[in-house]
Amino acid sequence: MTGSIFQCGREITIHELEEIRECVKMFWRLSRSELAQTICEHLEWFAATGANKTDAGMKLLEHLEAKGLLQLPEKRPTRKSGPEGPVQITDRTDPQPEIVGSLRDLGLIRLDIVKDKETMDLWKEYIQRYHYLGYKKPFGCYLRYFFKCERGLLGCALFSGASKSMGMRDRWIGWTEDERSRNQGWVINNARFLIFPWVKVRYLASHVLGHIARRIVRDWEELWGYKPVLMETFVDPERYEGVSYKASNWHYLGMTTGVGLVRKGKKYATRPKKLFVKPLAEDFRAILCSENLVGRVEI
């Protein structure tokens, strides 16, 4: 084989290919997943969290096997964990007496990170019951919040991994496909934002979004070990205008096409949505377009 290859945004040189082939021959007793872990450690191929990019390593090994450059061990049976069961709705999330008034009337509004199982189950129940999209298990890195005041819980929010491919966003950032593949972990998505229906306080949403923007970098780093530099979110115009995002200084980029990409060659249809973004670092473009981005970026 002549020339290097690219896998998931990383260049694999001829020298590295030879080392990979030698590793597979030497450690033939290892499982495929163990080989992928070993290859990632050898190549120093890490995700933003510092964990090995095992999925990318596995794809590389399978790609090389398909080209006849190495032979992997037989696949071993694995126990797969089943999907989460349905979220049970209980009386603990029943509608509460209305909370009305001004932001000043609420007093101090706190953001609490959802950590323990009991609080997480409560968060899931609120989202399933009152958010129009319901609850879906987030993949990869994520961060859940409750926001509350002395009068009780006011709502909740979820931040998770960004959309894999979004032409409008990617052109706005200015990164290449390889840069996006390498550095996408530094972009996070506000996947859920909910103010409970009995809470009727003007400007609450923009106030909370502003509060989140001021502390999410620190919270995310404490939980996942690196600092995100950009947030994104999608707003369904048939339900909302996105006024609260605009009021908290998110930038409106335009309408999505309504065509999503599951994986290369596989697409799905959805309703076009408004796309908003919020930088978390002044030099976010330089960071996202850099070649050797690693965790714990100083911003």
Protein Blocks (a to p, Z undefined) as FASTA:
>chain_A
ZZjddeehiacdfklmmmmmmmmmmmmmbcfklmmmmmmmmnopacfkopacfklmmmmm
mmmmmnopaccddddddddddddddddddfklgccdddeddfklnmpadddddfbfmlmm
mmmmmmmmmmmnlpaddehjddddddddfkbcfbdcddddddfbafklmmmnopafklmm
mmmmmpccdfbccddfklccehklmmmmmmmmmmmmmmmmmmnopacfbdcddddfklbg
olmmmmnopacfbjcehiacfbghiacdddddddddddfbfklmmmmmpmklcehiaZZ
